[in-house]
Amino acid sequence: MRNAWRGGYSDEIPLTHEFLSLMLGVRRAGITVALRFLEGKALIRMSRNQIVVMDREGLKASAKGTYHEFRSRKKDAPPTAH
């Protein structure tokens, strides 16, 4: 994930379950279940207000191709107004 405030990429993502649920439009409980599943597979580690990616390639593989689909759609998307 790109962390603009650090000027680079980081495996530490400062996100709460609540904020992630709001971003995705799903219940917080569903986020917790999904994150625990990923943590159980040793793909991520959760801590207070932070998600740490432990196995980036494994996480991409578990996305079953949707990671690259999202990245290519993002490139084709029109610029957003600020």
C-alpha positions in Angstrom: 0.0 0.0 0.0 1.3 3.4 -0.9 1.8 5.6 2.2 2.2 9.1 0.8 3.1 10.6 4.1 6.2 8.3 4.2 7.0 8.8 0.6 7.1 5.1 -0.2 5.6 1.7 0.3 5.1 0.1 3.7 3.7 -3.2 5.0 2.2 -1.3 7.9 -1.3 0.0 7.2 -2.7 2.4 9.8 -6.4 1.3 9.7 -9.0 0.5 12.2 -11.7 -2.2 11.6 -14.3 0.6 11.9 -12.7 2.8 9.2 -12.1 -0.2 6.9 -15.8 -1.2 7.3 -16.9 2.3 6.4 -14.7 2.4 3.3 -16.0 -0.9 2.1 -19.6 -0.4 3.1 -19.8 -3.6 5.2 -20.4 -4.4 8.9 -17.4 -4.1 11.2 -18.0 -7.7 12.4 -17.4 -8.9 8.8 -14.1 -7.0 8.6 -13.0 -8.6 11.9 -13.9 -12.1 10.6 -12.0 -11.5 7.3 -8.9 -10.1 9.0 -8.8 -13.0 11.5 -9.0 -15.4 8.7 -6.0 -13.7 6.9 -4.1 -13.5 10.2 -4.7 -17.3 10.8 -3.1 -17.9 7.4 -0.1 -15.8 8.6 -0.7 -13.3 5.7 -1.2 -10.3 8.0 -0.8 -9.4 11.7 -3.3 -7.2 13.4 -2.5 -4.7 16.2 -4.3 -1.7 17.6 -5.2 0.7 14.7 -2.8 -1.1 12.4 -2.6 -4.0 10.0 0.8 -5.4 9.1 1.2 -7.4 5.8 3.4 -10.4 6.7 3.3 -12.2 3.3 2.5 -9.9 0.4 2.7 -12.6 -2.2 0.5 -14.9 -0.2 -2.0 -12.1 0.2 -2.0 -11.4 -3.5 -2.5 -15.2 -4.2 -5.4 -15.3 -1.8 -7.1 -12.5 -3.7 -7.4 -15.0 -6.6 -6.6 -12.6 -9.4 -8.8 -9.7 -8.2 -5.7 -7.7 -7.0 -4.4 -7.3 -10.6 -7.9 -6.6 -11.9 -8.3 -3.8 -9.4 -4.9 -2.4 -10.2 -5.6 -2.3 -14.0 -9.0 -0.7 -13.5 -7.5 1.9 -11.2 -5.1 2.9 -14.0 -8.0 3.3 -16.5 -10.2 5.3 -14.1 -10.7 9.0 -14.7 -8.9 11.4 -12.4 -10.8 12.4 -9.3 -11.5 16.1 -8.5 -9.9 17.4 -5.3 
